[in-house]
Amino acid sequence: MKSLIIDKQAVKYNVQEIKKRTDHTRIIADLSGDGQGMGLVMAAVMLREEGITSYAVSEVADAVLLRESNFANEEILMLRSTSDQDELLQLVEHNITCTIGSYDAGIALNSVAEARKTVVEVKIEIDTGLGNFGFSPSETDKIINLFKHMGGLAIVGMFTRLSASWKNKTLTKSQLDAFEEAANKITDAGFDPGVLNALDSAALFKYDFEQMDAVCIGSAIIGRIPGKSNFGLTKVGYIEADIEEIDWVIKGSRLGYGGAHTLNNNTRIGVISVGWVNGIGLAVGAHAGNLTLAARLRRLLFNKAANHPTVRINGTKVKVIGSISMTCMAVDLTNVNCSTGDKTIIECDPRLIKGLTIEYR
């Protein structure tokens, strides 16, 4: 048996810490990536129990699923700007707050709204440096035209996404300044930009920048702020997996693909049937450094200990030996009192875990 375990009390604790930091600022929970790896619907349920009722997702299917899972009145924001007619129809039909990141996207959404004789709530994304979706801060004239000429759109907010909040305070400040300048130009033109938000998890906990009207928080919910400090948050998510097989392997034997690891002693080896296909040993976002996915997989296959997760059996930390393969990994049980079927506890980032049943405790 193998499962991803989500500790609901840990989630609750992290939300309490986030609330302390925000001091009554509105919290938008970024539930991209299947609810930060916790399972989209259950993640939203846990957060709603803690009083958070605004959610953001990056896929249309997630927005629809959430709306159809007894989230009839909560705000659901689609973070990704789109001009795809089928996607826009689904968003409008399910009363999803849409993001507009270009004038073309605004025209496309307005067309769908007017065809259905409705008005759609939207937020404007400003690209202050991340470089994917959003109007340039210099394109406020286009945003003003949305206010003037798009009768099917009700602009209820503006936001930006920070590109290096976990490591570069100066760059982060410049992005926030550019965003506020764009919002001020909208106000000066006689229009209300609505709810403004820019701070993410790292910016909220690392700095004391103005929080504006709201903050959009993702990784802090699962207790993971990029960088050395975790700011007192509790990491959410670990794997429970049985020891499938135990064998003694003689000194000098080679383990793993390419025989990358040679045993220096006779070793009692246990096999656990989770591997890199399940996300074991991979890293996400800032934690991944500048390595490509292919480079990280090479490190896994050729026995780079930096990629090995922490594994415990009956409370004892054990060493992963050899390379982590696609579907399994080996641990050194030479000095551990255990048997096949005993459970292992494997530290993991839930955002990377695939193919495992999620269990909530």
N, C-alpha and C positions, 0 to 999 in steps of 0.2 A: 504494500500500500504506500501511496505517496500523495501528499496534499500540500497546498499552500495554505498556511495558517494566518488568519487575520485576527489580531487581538483588538476587539472592539473598545476595550478600556484604554488601550494605547491611543487609538484614534480620538477618543473623547478627551484624553489628557492633552494631546497636541492641539485640538481645537480650543481648549481652555487657554493654552499658552498663546495661541494666535490672537484670541480675543483680548488677552491682557496687553498684547503688543499694539493692537489696533485701537484700543480705547474707544469703542463704539463706532468706529468707521465701518461702513458696510463691507461685508465679506462676500466676494464672488468665488465660489469653489471651482477651480479648473479641474474638471473630471476627464480630461483628454486621456487617451491611452487606457481605455476600459476602467475609468475611475481610478487613475493613478495605480493601476494594477490590482485594485481591490475588488473589481467587479463593479460595473457602472451603477446598476440599480441599487445594490446593497450599500455602495459607498454613499449614494445620495440619501438613502434611508437613514444611515447612521448620522449624516450631517444634518438632515432635517430634524432629527431628534435633539440635536444640539443647537437648534435655532437658525441654522444656515439654510436659506431658501432661494438662493440665486446660484445657478450652475452654468458653467461654460463647457462646451465640448467642441471638438474639431471635425467631427464627421456627422453628416446629415442623419445617417442611420442611428447614431447614438442619441441625437436630439429627438428623433421620432420615438425611439424605444423608451426614453425617459418620460416623454409626454404621455405615452400609452401605458406607463407602469404606475398609474395612480399619482402622477405629478401634474395634475390638471391646472393648478393655479400658480405654481412657482415660475419664476423667471428662468427661462432656458435660453442661453445665448449661444449662437453658432459663431465660433471664433473665426472661421475661415470665410473669407469673401469668395463668392461664386457668381458666375453668370450663366451657369447651366440651368436650362429651363425646367428640367425634371426635378433637380434639387430644389430650385426656388419654389416650385409648386408644393413639394412636400413640406418645406419650411413654413410657407404661408398657411397651408391647410392645418398645420399643427400649432399655429400661433407661436412660432419660435421667433425670438428677437434675432434679426439678421445683422451681419457685419457687412459694411460697404467699404471696400478698400480701393476702389477706382470709380471714375465717372461712368465707365461702361457697365460696371456691376450695378451702379445706381439706376441707370436706364433700364437694365434688364429686370431688376426687381420691381421698379415702378410700373413697368409694363404688365407684369404678372398681377400686381396688386390692383391696378385699374381695371384689368380684364375681369377680375373677381369682385369688383366694386367694394374693395376693402382698403384699409390703411394699415400698413405694416410698421411695427416698431423696429427701428434700426439704430445701430451704433456705428460711428465712423472710426476707422482705424487710421492712425497716423504712423507712417514708417519713419522713425527717428534714428534708424541705424541697423535694425535687424536684417533688413534687405529682402523680405519676401512679400507680404501683403501690406497694402496701405498707401494712402496719399502722402506725397512728400509734404513736409511742413510749409513749403513754398507754394503749394497748390490750394491755398485756402479759397481762392476765387472759384475753383471747381466745387468745393464744399458749399460755399455760399449759394451757388447755382442749384445745388440739390435742395436747399431750403426754399429757394424762390420758385422752382419750376417742377418739382416732383410731388404732385398732390397725393400720390399713393404712399408716401413715406412720412413717418413721424420720427424725427431724429431725437432720440432720448439719451444719447450719451456719446462720448468719444474716449478712445483709449489708445495706448501704444504698448509695444512689447520691448522690453529691455534686452540688450544683446550681451552684456557682460557684467550683470549686477553682482555676481558672486566674486568678482576679482578686480573690478576697475571702478572706483568711486568717481573719479573725474569724468570718465566717459558716461557713466550713469547720470551724473548731474547734468552734463551737456544734453543728454537725451531728454531729461525731464524739463529742462529750460526750453528746448525746442518745441516740446509738446505744449507746454503752457503758453508759449508765444503764439502758437497756432490757435489754441483755444481762445486766447484774448482777442485775436483778430476776428474770430467769429462773433464774439460778444460785441466788439467795437462796430461791427457791421449791422448790429441790431438784432442778432439772433441768439437763441439760448443753446449752447452746446450740450446741455444736459449733464448727466452724471459723468464725471471725469475720473479715470483710473489709469495708473501706470505702474505702481509698485507690485513686484512679484514677491515670492517667498524670500529670496536672498536679500533683495533691497529692503524688505520690511524688517528683517532681523539684523542685518549688518549695519544699517545706517539710520539716521534720524531725519530723513527727507520728509517733506510734507506728504501726507497720505491722500490728500485731495478728498474726493467724495466716496471712493471705494478702493479696495485692493483686490487683486485677482491672485489667489493663492492655490498652488498645486502641491509641490513637493513637501512643503512644511506639514501638510496633513499626514503624510506618511513618515514624518520625522527625518527628512533628508534635505539638508541645506548644503549645496556645494561648498567645498572648502574644509578646513581643518576643524572648525567648531560646529557642533550640532545645536548650540544655543539652548541646551537643556531639553530638547525635544526627544521623544522616544521613537526609535525606529520601529516601523510597522512591517510585519511580514517575515516569515521564515518557513522553511520546508520541513515537513516530517516525512521521512522515508525509511522503510525497513532495510536492514542488512539482508541482501538477497543470497549471498554466498560467502563462505569463509574458507580459505585454503592457506596452507603453508607453502611458500615459494622459496626455493633455495637461493643462496648467495650467488651473485653473478648473473642471475636471470634479468632479462630486459623486459620492460613494461611499456605498453602504450604504442601508438602508431609511430613507426620509424625507430622503435626501440630506444626512445629518447631518454629513458631512465634505467639505470643499472642498479640492482640491489647490492648494497655493501654487506648485508648480513642475511641469514635466513629470516624471513619475515612472514608474519601472519597477516594476510591481506583479506580485507572485506570489500565486497562489491556492492555499490549502491546504484540503483538503476535510474539515475537522473544525470543528464549531461548538458552539453552546450546547446542542444536543440531546445532544452527547457529554459535556457537563459543562465545556466550555472557558469560563473566565471567571467561573464561579460560585464561591461560597465555602460552607464548611460550618461548622456549630456556632458557636463563639465568634468565628471569623474572619468570619462573615457580619454581625456587628453586630446591629442591631435591624431591618434591612431585611427585608421580606417577599420571598418568591420572585418575586412579580409586580414588586416594586420593583427587584429585582436584574436581572430581565430587561429592564425599561425602561432601566436604566443600560447594559446591553449594547447594546441596539438604538439608543441615542442617543449612542454613541461616548464613553462614560466611560472614559478611559484607565486608571483605577484597576482596572478589571476585566480589562485586557489581560494575557495571560500573557507570560512571557519566552520568546522564540523565538530559536533559534540555527541558523545554516546554515553548514556547514563551519567551525564554531568562532566565527563572527561573530554577535554579537547584532543582530537586526533588529527594526524597529519594526512593530507591528501598526497598521494604519491603517483608518479607518472603523469601523463597528460590526461586531461579531461576529454573523453571521447564524445561522440554525438549523443549517445544514449546512456552512458554510465561513467562512473569514476571509482577509483580504488582508494582505500584508506588503510593506514598502518594500525593494526589491532594487536601488535605483538605484546604490549603491556596492558591491555584492556580486557577486563572480565566481561565478556559479552557473547551472545550466540546469534545464529541466524534468526531473523524475525524481530530482533531488538530494534527499537526506533533510533534513528539519527536525527539530530536537529542541525539544519544547514542554514546559515545566514544567507540572505538574498535580498535583492531589490525587487519588490513585487511588480514593478513596471516592466521588468524584463522576463518574467516567468510566463511560460507558455505550456499548454498541454497538461496542466495539473488541475484537479478539482480544488475549488476554494472552500475552505472550512472557516466559519466564523465562531469565535469563542469569546 
